[in-house]
Amino acid sequence: MTETMKAELEALVRLADKKVDSEARMPSSSLYKPRKEQITARLDADVLEWLKSQGKGYQTLMNRLLRTQMLEDLQKRKG
């Protein structure tokens, strides 16, 4: 399990059980595959360049970064 996955799991553990299903999805793993939606998004050119420079899977990285931010935000709102 990667450090990112561990952090996502820890954030989910801190959420109330009833909120896990309604506000957040389980972290990506071999056991759970969240539904993906295709979108069109505009990113700053330097941000996209940095993402792509991280190697193959830059869209997965983008999703992981956004998920981490989402879970942190949900935790802050919980108080």
PDB file of N, CA, C and O in Angstrom, chain B, residues numbered from 101:
ATOM      1  N   MET B 101       0.850  -1.171   0.000  1.00  0.00           N
ATOM      2  CA  MET B 101       0.000   0.000   0.000  1.00  0.00           C
ATOM      3  C   MET B 101       0.896   1.234   0.000  1.00  0.00           C
ATOM      4  O   MET B 101       1.844   1.323   0.779  1.00  0.00           O
ATOM      5  N   THR B 102       0.586   2.184  -0.881  1.00  0.00           N
ATOM      6  CA  THR B 102       1.395   3.385  -0.988  1.00  0.00           C
ATOM      7  C   THR B 102       1.098   4.331   0.175  1.00  0.00           C
ATOM      8  O   THR B 102       0.091   4.186   0.867  1.00  0.00           O
ATOM      9  N   GLU B 103       1.988   5.298   0.377  1.00  0.00           N
ATOM     10  CA  GLU B 103       1.776   6.291   1.429  1.00  0.00           C
ATOM     11  C   GLU B 103       0.509   7.107   1.157  1.00  0.00           C
ATOM     12  O   GLU B 103      -0.211   7.473   2.085  1.00  0.00           O
ATOM     13  N   THR B 104       0.247   7.384  -0.109  1.00  0.00           N
ATOM     14  CA  THR B 104      -0.961   8.124  -0.469  1.00  0.00           C
ATOM     15  C   THR B 104      -2.203   7.341  -0.093  1.00  0.00           C
ATOM     16  O   THR B 104      -3.151   7.896   0.462  1.00  0.00           O
ATOM     17  N   MET B 105      -2.201   6.051  -0.395  1.00  0.00           N
ATOM     18  CA  MET B 105      -3.350   5.215  -0.041  1.00  0.00           C
ATOM     19  C   MET B 105      -3.538   5.164   1.472  1.00  0.00           C
ATOM     20  O   MET B 105      -4.667   5.214   1.961  1.00  0.00           O
ATOM     21  N   LYS B 106      -2.434   5.064   2.213  1.00  0.00           N
ATOM     22  CA  LYS B 106      -2.525   5.052   3.678  1.00  0.00           C
ATOM     23  C   LYS B 106      -3.142   6.347   4.187  1.00  0.00           C
ATOM     24  O   LYS B 106      -3.989   6.327   5.080  1.00  0.00           O
ATOM     25  N   ALA B 107      -2.713   7.483   3.615  1.00  0.00           N
ATOM     26  CA  ALA B 107      -3.248   8.780   4.032  1.00  0.00           C
ATOM     27  C   ALA B 107      -4.740   8.874   3.725  1.00  0.00           C
ATOM     28  O   ALA B 107      -5.515   9.394   4.528  1.00  0.00           O
ATOM     29  N   GLU B 108      -5.138   8.369   2.559  1.00  0.00           N
ATOM     30  CA  GLU B 108      -6.555   8.385   2.195  1.00  0.00           C
ATOM     31  C   GLU B 108      -7.368   7.528   3.153  1.00  0.00           C
ATOM     32  O   GLU B 108      -8.456   7.921   3.574  1.00  0.00           O
ATOM     33  N   LEU B 109      -6.847   6.367   3.494  1.00  0.00           N
ATOM     34  CA  LEU B 109      -7.554   5.494   4.438  1.00  0.00           C
ATOM     35  C   LEU B 109      -7.670   6.141   5.810  1.00  0.00           C
ATOM     36  O   LEU B 109      -8.720   6.068   6.449  1.00  0.00           O
ATOM     37  N   GLU B 110      -6.588   6.776   6.263  1.00  0.00           N
ATOM     38  CA  GLU B 110      -6.623   7.442   7.568  1.00  0.00           C
ATOM     39  C   GLU B 110      -7.658   8.563   7.578  1.00  0.00           C
ATOM     40  O   GLU B 110      -8.368   8.746   8.567  1.00  0.00           O
ATOM     41  N   ALA B 111      -7.744   9.315   6.478  1.00  0.00           N
ATOM     42  CA  ALA B 111      -8.735  10.386   6.396  1.00  0.00           C
ATOM     43  C   ALA B 111     -10.146   9.824   6.435  1.00  0.00           C
ATOM     44  O   ALA B 111     -11.028  10.401   7.071  1.00  0.00           O
ATOM     45  N   LEU B 112     -10.365   8.707   5.762  1.00  0.00           N
ATOM     46  CA  LEU B 112     -11.689   8.089   5.771  1.00  0.00           C
ATOM     47  C   LEU B 112     -12.047   7.545   7.150  1.00  0.00           C
ATOM     48  O   LEU B 112     -13.205   7.610   7.563  1.00  0.00           O
ATOM     49  N   VAL B 113     -11.074   7.018   7.853  1.00  0.00           N
ATOM     50  CA  VAL B 113     -11.329   6.481   9.194  1.00  0.00           C
ATOM     51  C   VAL B 113     -11.803   7.591  10.118  1.00  0.00           C
ATOM     52  O   VAL B 113     -12.630   7.361  11.000  1.00  0.00           O
ATOM     53  N   ARG B 114     -11.282   8.790   9.916  1.00  0.00           N
ATOM     54  CA  ARG B 114     -11.661   9.910  10.774  1.00  0.00           C
ATOM     55  C   ARG B 114     -13.059  10.439  10.470  1.00  0.00           C
ATOM     56  O   ARG B 114     -13.655  11.127  11.299  1.00  0.00           O
ATOM     57  N   LEU B 115     -13.585  10.125   9.291  1.00  0.00           N
ATOM     58  CA  LEU B 115     -14.941  10.554   8.958  1.00  0.00           C
ATOM     59  C   LEU B 115     -15.958   9.682   9.695  1.00  0.00           C
ATOM     60  O   LEU B 115     -15.706   8.507   9.960  1.00  0.00           O
ATOM     61  N   ALA B 116     -17.086  10.262  10.015  1.00  0.00           N
ATOM     62  CA  ALA B 116     -18.161   9.468  10.613  1.00  0.00           C
ATOM     63  C   ALA B 116     -18.590   8.406   9.602  1.00  0.00           C
ATOM     64  O   ALA B 116     -18.614   8.670   8.399  1.00  0.00           O
ATOM     65  N   ASP B 117     -18.925   7.219  10.076  1.00  0.00           N
ATOM     66  CA  ASP B 117     -19.302   6.119   9.192  1.00  0.00           C
ATOM     67  C   ASP B 117     -20.373   6.515   8.198  1.00  0.00           C
ATOM     68  O   ASP B 117     -20.263   6.179   7.018  1.00  0.00           O
ATOM     69  N   LYS B 118     -21.402   7.217   8.632  1.00  0.00           N
ATOM     70  CA  LYS B 118     -22.490   7.574   7.724  1.00  0.00           C
ATOM     71  C   LYS B 118     -22.044   8.558   6.653  1.00  0.00           C
ATOM     72  O   LYS B 118     -22.659   8.632   5.588  1.00  0.00           O
ATOM     73  N   LYS B 119     -20.975   9.323   6.921  1.00  0.00           N
ATOM     74  CA  LYS B 119     -20.502  10.289   5.945  1.00  0.00           C
ATOM     75  C   LYS B 119     -19.579   9.658   4.914  1.00  0.00           C
ATOM     76  O   LYS B 119     -19.415  10.208   3.825  1.00  0.00           O
ATOM     77  N   VAL B 120     -18.986   8.542   5.222  1.00  0.00           N
ATOM     78  CA  VAL B 120     -18.070   7.905   4.281  1.00  0.00           C
ATOM     79  C   VAL B 120     -18.785   7.600   2.979  1.00  0.00           C
ATOM     80  O   VAL B 120     -18.253   7.878   1.904  1.00  0.00           O
ATOM     81  N   ASP B 121     -19.981   7.034   3.054  1.00  0.00           N
ATOM     82  CA  ASP B 121     -20.726   6.691   1.855  1.00  0.00           C
ATOM     83  C   ASP B 121     -21.294   7.917   1.152  1.00  0.00           C
ATOM     84  O   ASP B 121     -21.359   7.945  -0.077  1.00  0.00           O
ATOM     85  N   SER B 122     -21.702   8.920   1.903  1.00  0.00           N
ATOM     86  CA  SER B 122     -22.377  10.056   1.291  1.00  0.00           C
ATOM     87  C   SER B 122     -21.434  11.155   0.827  1.00  0.00           C
ATOM     88  O   SER B 122     -21.772  11.894  -0.098  1.00  0.00           O
ATOM     89  N   GLU B 123     -20.263  11.286   1.441  1.00  0.00           N
ATOM     90  CA  GLU B 123     -19.402  12.412   1.120  1.00  0.00           C
ATOM     91  C   GLU B 123     -18.086  12.033   0.467  1.00  0.00           C
ATOM     92  O   GLU B 123     -17.464  12.885  -0.168  1.00  0.00           O
ATOM     93  N   ALA B 124     -17.647  10.826   0.590  1.00  0.00           N
ATOM     94  CA  ALA B 124     -16.347  10.451   0.034  1.00  0.00           C
ATOM     95  C   ALA B 124     -16.411   9.030  -0.475  1.00  0.00           C
ATOM     96  O   ALA B 124     -17.211   8.215  -0.016  1.00  0.00           O
ATOM     97  N   ARG B 125     -15.556   8.757  -1.425  1.00  0.00           N
ATOM     98  CA  ARG B 125     -15.465   7.406  -1.950  1.00  0.00           C
ATOM     99  C   ARG B 125     -14.233   6.746  -1.370  1.00  0.00           C
ATOM    100  O   ARG B 125     -13.304   7.409  -0.909  1.00  0.00           O
ATOM    101  N   MET B 126     -14.249   5.443  -1.403  1.00  0.00           N
ATOM    102  CA  MET B 126     -13.084   4.717  -0.928  1.00  0.00           C
ATOM    103  C   MET B 126     -11.892   5.055  -1.802  1.00  0.00           C
ATOM    104  O   MET B 126     -12.053   5.323  -2.993  1.00  0.00           O
ATOM    105  N   PRO B 127     -10.692   5.045  -1.224  1.00  0.00           N
ATOM    106  CA  PRO B 127      -9.509   5.324  -2.031  1.00  0.00           C
ATOM    107  C   PRO B 127      -9.304   4.256  -3.100  1.00  0.00           C
ATOM    108  O   PRO B 127      -9.767   3.123  -2.973  1.00  0.00           O
ATOM    109  N   SER B 128      -8.608   4.644  -4.141  1.00  0.00           N
ATOM    110  CA  SER B 128      -8.336   3.707  -5.222  1.00  0.00           C
ATOM    111  C   SER B 128      -7.548   2.526  -4.685  1.00  0.00           C
ATOM    112  O   SER B 128      -6.567   2.703  -3.963  1.00  0.00           O
ATOM    113  N   SER B 129      -7.964   1.357  -5.028  1.00  0.00           N
ATOM    114  CA  SER B 129      -7.251   0.143  -4.650  1.00  0.00           C
ATOM    115  C   SER B 129      -7.731  -0.970  -5.559  1.00  0.00           C
ATOM    116  O   SER B 129      -8.608  -0.772  -6.399  1.00  0.00           O
ATOM    117  N   SER B 130      -7.154  -2.123  -5.385  1.00  0.00           N
ATOM    118  CA  SER B 130      -7.583  -3.254  -6.191  1.00  0.00           C
ATOM    119  C   SER B 130      -8.967  -3.733  -5.770  1.00  0.00           C
ATOM    120  O   SER B 130      -9.600  -4.499  -6.497  1.00  0.00           O
ATOM    121  N   LEU B 131      -9.450  -3.290  -4.599  1.00  0.00           N
ATOM    122  CA  LEU B 131     -10.751  -3.732  -4.099  1.00  0.00           C
ATOM    123  C   LEU B 131     -11.890  -2.805  -4.491  1.00  0.00           C
ATOM    124  O   LEU B 131     -13.053  -3.205  -4.448  1.00  0.00           O
ATOM    125  N   TYR B 132     -11.580  -1.596  -4.865  1.00  0.00           N
ATOM    126  CA  TYR B 132     -12.628  -0.623  -5.142  1.00  0.00           C
ATOM    127  C   TYR B 132     -12.248   0.212  -6.352  1.00  0.00           C
ATOM    128  O   TYR B 132     -11.131   0.724  -6.436  1.00  0.00           O
ATOM    129  N   LYS B 133     -13.160   0.347  -7.272  1.00  0.00           N
ATOM    130  CA  LYS B 133     -12.945   1.162  -8.470  1.00  0.00           C
ATOM    131  C   LYS B 133     -14.074   2.180  -8.560  1.00  0.00           C
ATOM    132  O   LYS B 133     -15.183   1.827  -8.960  1.00  0.00           O
ATOM    133  N   PRO B 134     -13.818   3.439  -8.198  1.00  0.00           N
ATOM    134  CA  PRO B 134     -14.889   4.430  -8.299  1.00  0.00           C
ATOM    135  C   PRO B 134     -15.268   4.669  -9.755  1.00  0.00           C
ATOM    136  O   PRO B 134     -14.454   4.487 -10.661  1.00  0.00           O
ATOM    137  N   ARG B 135     -16.487   5.069  -9.959  1.00  0.00           N
ATOM    138  CA  ARG B 135     -16.971   5.388 -11.303  1.00  0.00           C
ATOM    139  C   ARG B 135     -16.215   6.611 -11.807  1.00  0.00           C
ATOM    140  O   ARG B 135     -16.084   7.605 -11.092  1.00  0.00           O
ATOM    141  N   LYS B 136     -15.732   6.539 -13.012  1.00  0.00           N
ATOM    142  CA  LYS B 136     -14.990   7.644 -13.626  1.00  0.00           C
ATOM    143  C   LYS B 136     -15.905   8.390 -14.582  1.00  0.00           C
ATOM    144  O   LYS B 136     -16.771   7.791 -15.219  1.00  0.00           O
ATOM    145  N   GLU B 137     -15.713   9.680 -14.679  1.00  0.00           N
ATOM    146  CA  GLU B 137     -16.446  10.500 -15.628  1.00  0.00           C
ATOM    147  C   GLU B 137     -15.459  11.240 -16.497  1.00  0.00           C
ATOM    148  O   GLU B 137     -14.482  11.805 -16.006  1.00  0.00           O
ATOM    149  N   GLN B 138     -15.716  11.235 -17.786  1.00  0.00           N
ATOM    150  CA  GLN B 138     -14.867  11.968 -18.704  1.00  0.00           C
ATOM    151  C   GLN B 138     -15.296  13.423 -18.693  1.00  0.00           C
ATOM    152  O   GLN B 138     -16.483  13.733 -18.789  1.00  0.00           O
ATOM    153  N   ILE B 139     -14.313  14.321 -18.575  1.00  0.00           N
ATOM    154  CA  ILE B 139     -14.603  15.751 -18.544  1.00  0.00           C
ATOM    155  C   ILE B 139     -13.651  16.478 -19.485  1.00  0.00           C
ATOM    156  O   ILE B 139     -12.676  15.911 -19.979  1.00  0.00           O
ATOM    157  N   THR B 140     -13.954  17.719 -19.712  1.00  0.00           N
ATOM    158  CA  THR B 140     -13.024  18.623 -20.371  1.00  0.00           C
ATOM    159  C   THR B 140     -12.682  19.689 -19.339  1.00  0.00           C
ATOM    160  O   THR B 140     -13.575  20.320 -18.773  1.00  0.00           O
ATOM    161  N   ALA B 141     -11.407  19.888 -19.098  1.00  0.00           N
ATOM    162  CA  ALA B 141     -10.984  20.859 -18.097  1.00  0.00           C
ATOM    163  C   ALA B 141      -9.888  21.740 -18.679  1.00  0.00           C
ATOM    164  O   ALA B 141      -9.095  21.296 -19.510  1.00  0.00           O
ATOM    165  N   ARG B 142      -9.851  22.961 -18.247  1.00  0.00           N
ATOM    166  CA  ARG B 142      -8.790  23.878 -18.651  1.00  0.00           C
ATOM    167  C   ARG B 142      -7.806  23.997 -17.496  1.00  0.00           C
ATOM    168  O   ARG B 142      -8.179  24.328 -16.370  1.00  0.00           O
ATOM    169  N   LEU B 143      -6.550  23.723 -17.796  1.00  0.00           N
ATOM    170  CA  LEU B 143      -5.487  23.832 -16.795  1.00  0.00           C
ATOM    171  C   LEU B 143      -4.453  24.835 -17.287  1.00  0.00           C
ATOM    172  O   LEU B 143      -4.278  25.023 -18.490  1.00  0.00           O
ATOM    173  N   ASP B 144      -3.782  25.467 -16.356  1.00  0.00           N
ATOM    174  CA  ASP B 144      -2.663  26.317 -16.747  1.00  0.00           C
ATOM    175  C   ASP B 144      -1.624  25.443 -17.429  1.00  0.00           C
ATOM    176  O   ASP B 144      -1.396  24.304 -17.022  1.00  0.00           O
ATOM    177  N   ALA B 145      -1.001  25.975 -18.461  1.00  0.00           N
ATOM    178  CA  ALA B 145      -0.040  25.202 -19.252  1.00  0.00           C
ATOM    179  C   ALA B 145       1.097  24.657 -18.392  1.00  0.00           C
ATOM    180  O   ALA B 145       1.534  23.523 -18.586  1.00  0.00           O
ATOM    181  N   ASP B 146       1.578  25.460 -17.442  1.00  0.00           N
ATOM    182  CA  ASP B 146       2.689  24.985 -16.613  1.00  0.00           C
ATOM    183  C   ASP B 146       2.253  23.869 -15.669  1.00  0.00           C
ATOM    184  O   ASP B 146       3.046  22.982 -15.351  1.00  0.00           O
ATOM    185  N   VAL B 147       1.002  23.905 -15.220  1.00  0.00           N
ATOM    186  CA  VAL B 147       0.485  22.840 -14.355  1.00  0.00           C
ATOM    187  C   VAL B 147       0.388  21.539 -15.149  1.00  0.00           C
ATOM    188  O   VAL B 147       0.805  20.484 -14.672  1.00  0.00           O
ATOM    189  N   LEU B 148      -0.159  21.616 -16.354  1.00  0.00           N
ATOM    190  CA  LEU B 148      -0.262  20.434 -17.200  1.00  0.00           C
ATOM    191  C   LEU B 148       1.124  19.886 -17.542  1.00  0.00           C
ATOM    192  O   LEU B 148       1.334  18.673 -17.539  1.00  0.00           O
ATOM    193  N   GLU B 149       2.057  20.774 -17.834  1.00  0.00           N
ATOM    194  CA  GLU B 149       3.425  20.342 -18.136  1.00  0.00           C
ATOM    195  C   GLU B 149       4.036  19.604 -16.947  1.00  0.00           C
ATOM    196  O   GLU B 149       4.691  18.577 -17.118  1.00  0.00           O
ATOM    197  N   TRP B 150       3.817  20.133 -15.742  1.00  0.00           N
ATOM    198  CA  TRP B 150       4.344  19.473 -14.542  1.00  0.00           C
ATOM    199  C   TRP B 150       3.708  18.102 -14.359  1.00  0.00           C
ATOM    200  O   TRP B 150       4.405  17.128 -14.078  1.00  0.00           O
ATOM    201  N   LEU B 151       2.386  18.019 -14.516  1.00  0.00           N
ATOM    202  CA  LEU B 151       1.709  16.734 -14.379  1.00  0.00           C
ATOM    203  C   LEU B 151       2.286  15.710 -15.357  1.00  0.00           C
ATOM    204  O   LEU B 151       2.607  14.585 -14.975  1.00  0.00           O
ATOM    205  N   LYS B 152       2.412  16.113 -16.613  1.00  0.00           N
ATOM    206  CA  LYS B 152       2.931  15.197 -17.629  1.00  0.00           C
ATOM    207  C   LYS B 152       4.387  14.823 -17.366  1.00  0.00           C
ATOM    208  O   LYS B 152       4.822  13.726 -17.716  1.00  0.00           O
ATOM    209  N   SER B 153       5.133  15.726 -16.755  1.00  0.00           N
ATOM    210  CA  SER B 153       6.548  15.435 -16.471  1.00  0.00           C
ATOM    211  C   SER B 153       6.710  14.364 -15.397  1.00  0.00           C
ATOM    212  O   SER B 153       7.796  13.810 -15.228  1.00  0.00           O
ATOM    213  N   GLN B 154       5.637  14.074 -14.677  1.00  0.00           N
ATOM    214  CA  GLN B 154       5.694  13.052 -13.630  1.00  0.00           C
ATOM    215  C   GLN B 154       5.678  11.645 -14.215  1.00  0.00           C
ATOM    216  O   GLN B 154       5.861  10.658 -13.503  1.00  0.00           O
ATOM    217  N   GLY B 155       5.457  11.574 -15.519  1.00  0.00           N
ATOM    218  CA  GLY B 155       5.481  10.283 -16.196  1.00  0.00           C
ATOM    219  C   GLY B 155       4.093   9.789 -16.537  1.00  0.00           C
ATOM    220  O   GLY B 155       3.094  10.492 -16.387  1.00  0.00           O
ATOM    221  N   LYS B 156       4.068   8.551 -17.002  1.00  0.00           N
ATOM    222  CA  LYS B 156       2.809   7.936 -17.409  1.00  0.00           C
ATOM    223  C   LYS B 156       1.820   7.956 -16.248  1.00  0.00           C
ATOM    224  O   LYS B 156       2.187   7.735 -15.094  1.00  0.00           O
ATOM    225  N   GLY B 157       0.573   8.223 -16.575  1.00  0.00           N
ATOM    226  CA  GLY B 157      -0.462   8.233 -15.547  1.00  0.00           C
ATOM    227  C   GLY B 157      -0.710   9.596 -14.940  1.00  0.00           C
ATOM    228  O   GLY B 157      -1.146   9.697 -13.793  1.00  0.00           O
ATOM    229  N   TYR B 158      -0.436  10.646 -15.697  1.00  0.00           N
ATOM    230  CA  TYR B 158      -0.616  11.985 -15.126  1.00  0.00           C
ATOM    231  C   TYR B 158      -2.075  12.273 -14.787  1.00  0.00           C
ATOM    232  O   TYR B 158      -2.346  13.036 -13.860  1.00  0.00           O
ATOM    233  N   GLN B 159      -3.028  11.677 -15.520  1.00  0.00           N
ATOM    234  CA  GLN B 159      -4.436  11.897 -15.191  1.00  0.00           C
ATOM    235  C   GLN B 159      -4.795  11.213 -13.872  1.00  0.00           C
ATOM    236  O   GLN B 159      -5.591  11.736 -13.091  1.00  0.00           O
ATOM    237  N   THR B 160      -4.210  10.054 -13.632  1.00  0.00           N
ATOM    238  CA  THR B 160      -4.418   9.368 -12.354  1.00  0.00           C
ATOM    239  C   THR B 160      -3.823  10.189 -11.220  1.00  0.00           C
ATOM    240  O   THR B 160      -4.419  10.302 -10.149  1.00  0.00           O
ATOM    241  N   LEU B 161      -2.655  10.759 -11.457  1.00  0.00           N
ATOM    242  CA  LEU B 161      -2.025  11.626 -10.456  1.00  0.00           C
ATOM    243  C   LEU B 161      -2.914  12.832 -10.166  1.00  0.00           C
ATOM    244  O   LEU B 161      -3.106  13.202  -9.008  1.00  0.00           O
ATOM    245  N   MET B 162      -3.449  13.440 -11.212  1.00  0.00           N
ATOM    246  CA  MET B 162      -4.332  14.588 -11.030  1.00  0.00           C
ATOM    247  C   MET B 162      -5.535  14.199 -10.176  1.00  0.00           C
ATOM    248  O   MET B 162      -5.923  14.942  -9.274  1.00  0.00           O
ATOM    249  N   ASN B 163      -6.120  13.049 -10.453  1.00  0.00           N
ATOM    250  CA  ASN B 163      -7.262  12.578  -9.675  1.00  0.00           C
ATOM    251  C   ASN B 163      -6.867  12.331  -8.218  1.00  0.00           C
ATOM    252  O   ASN B 163      -7.603  12.693  -7.300  1.00  0.00           O
ATOM    253  N   ARG B 164      -5.709  11.717  -8.014  1.00  0.00           N
ATOM    254  CA  ARG B 164      -5.247  11.426  -6.656  1.00  0.00           C
ATOM    255  C   ARG B 164      -5.018  12.713  -5.868  1.00  0.00           C
ATOM    256  O   ARG B 164      -5.376  12.795  -4.693  1.00  0.00           O
ATOM    257  N   LEU B 165      -4.418  13.723  -6.516  1.00  0.00           N
ATOM    258  CA  LEU B 165      -4.189  15.007  -5.849  1.00  0.00           C
ATOM    259  C   LEU B 165      -5.512  15.673  -5.480  1.00  0.00           C
ATOM    260  O   LEU B 165      -5.657  16.215  -4.385  1.00  0.00           O
ATOM    261  N   LEU B 166      -6.460  15.631  -6.387  1.00  0.00           N
ATOM    262  CA  LEU B 166      -7.771  16.219  -6.106  1.00  0.00           C
ATOM    263  C   LEU B 166      -8.505  15.449  -5.011  1.00  0.00           C
ATOM    264  O   LEU B 166      -9.156  16.060  -4.162  1.00  0.00           O
ATOM    265  N   ARG B 167      -8.412  14.127  -5.017  1.00  0.00           N
ATOM    266  CA  ARG B 167      -9.050  13.324  -3.976  1.00  0.00           C
ATOM    267  C   ARG B 167      -8.467  13.640  -2.601  1.00  0.00           C
ATOM    268  O   ARG B 167      -9.203  13.777  -1.624  1.00  0.00           O
ATOM    269  N   THR B 168      -7.154  13.754  -2.533  1.00  0.00           N
ATOM    270  CA  THR B 168      -6.500  14.086  -1.264  1.00  0.00           C
ATOM    271  C   THR B 168      -6.997  15.430  -0.748  1.00  0.00           C
ATOM    272  O   THR B 168      -7.296  15.572   0.437  1.00  0.00           O
ATOM    273  N   GLN B 169      -7.083  16.412  -1.636  1.00  0.00           N
ATOM    274  CA  GLN B 169      -7.588  17.730  -1.248  1.00  0.00           C
ATOM    275  C   GLN B 169      -9.039  17.646  -0.803  1.00  0.00           C
ATOM    276  O   GLN B 169      -9.425  18.282   0.178  1.00  0.00           O
ATOM    277  N   MET B 170      -9.845  16.869  -1.513  1.00  0.00           N
ATOM    278  CA  MET B 170     -11.251  16.700  -1.167  1.00  0.00           C
ATOM    279  C   MET B 170     -11.396  16.114   0.237  1.00  0.00           C
ATOM    280  O   MET B 170     -12.183  16.609   1.044  1.00  0.00           O
ATOM    281  N   LEU B 171     -10.635  15.062   0.523  1.00  0.00           N
ATOM    282  CA  LEU B 171     -10.726  14.420   1.830  1.00  0.00           C
ATOM    283  C   LEU B 171     -10.271  15.357   2.944  1.00  0.00           C
ATOM    284  O   LEU B 171     -10.858  15.368   4.025  1.00  0.00           O
ATOM    285  N   GLU B 172      -9.221  16.145   2.683  1.00  0.00           N
ATOM    286  CA  GLU B 172      -8.774  17.127   3.678  1.00  0.00           C
ATOM    287  C   GLU B 172      -9.853  18.164   3.937  1.00  0.00           C
ATOM    288  O   GLU B 172     -10.098  18.536   5.084  1.00  0.00           O
ATOM    289  N   ASP B 173     -10.503  18.636   2.872  1.00  0.00           N
ATOM    290  CA  ASP B 173     -11.572  19.618   3.001  1.00  0.00           C
ATOM    291  C   ASP B 173     -12.752  19.046   3.786  1.00  0.00           C
ATOM    292  O   ASP B 173     -13.302  19.713   4.662  1.00  0.00           O
ATOM    293  N   LEU B 174     -13.133  17.825   3.474  1.00  0.00           N
ATOM    294  CA  LEU B 174     -14.235  17.188   4.198  1.00  0.00           C
ATOM    295  C   LEU B 174     -13.912  17.041   5.677  1.00  0.00           C
ATOM    296  O   LEU B 174     -14.782  17.210   6.531  1.00  0.00           O
ATOM    297  N   GLN B 175     -12.671  16.730   5.972  1.00  0.00           N
ATOM    298  CA  GLN B 175     -12.259  16.590   7.369  1.00  0.00           C
ATOM    299  C   GLN B 175     -12.329  17.938   8.097  1.00  0.00           C
ATOM    300  O   GLN B 175     -12.778  18.006   9.241  1.00  0.00           O
ATOM    301  N   LYS B 176     -11.887  18.999   7.435  1.00  0.00           N
ATOM    302  CA  LYS B 176     -11.943  20.345   8.042  1.00  0.00           C
ATOM    303  C   LYS B 176     -13.383  20.761   8.301  1.00  0.00           C
ATOM    304  O   LYS B 176     -13.685  21.336   9.347  1.00  0.00           O
ATOM    305  N   ARG B 177     -14.270  20.476   7.361  1.00  0.00           N
ATOM    306  CA  ARG B 177     -15.670  20.840   7.519  1.00  0.00           C
ATOM    307  C   ARG B 177     -16.305  20.100   8.681  1.00  0.00           C
ATOM    308  O   ARG B 177     -17.181  20.622   9.370  1.00  0.00           O
ATOM    309  N   LYS B 178     -15.844  18.868   8.885  1.00  0.00           N
ATOM    310  CA  LYS B 178     -16.370  18.063   9.982  1.00  0.00           C
ATOM    311  C   LYS B 178     -16.024  18.718  11.322  1.00  0.00           C
ATOM    312  O   LYS B 178     -16.770  18.634  12.297  1.00  0.00           O
ATOM    313  N   GLY B 179     -14.864  19.371  11.327  1.00  0.00           N
ATOM    314  CA  GLY B 179     -14.470  20.139  12.500  1.00  0.00           C
ATOM    315  C   GLY B 179     -13.707  19.359  13.472  1.00  0.00           C
ATOM    316  O   GLY B 179     -13.310  19.885  14.512  1.00  0.00           O
TER     317      GLY B 179
END
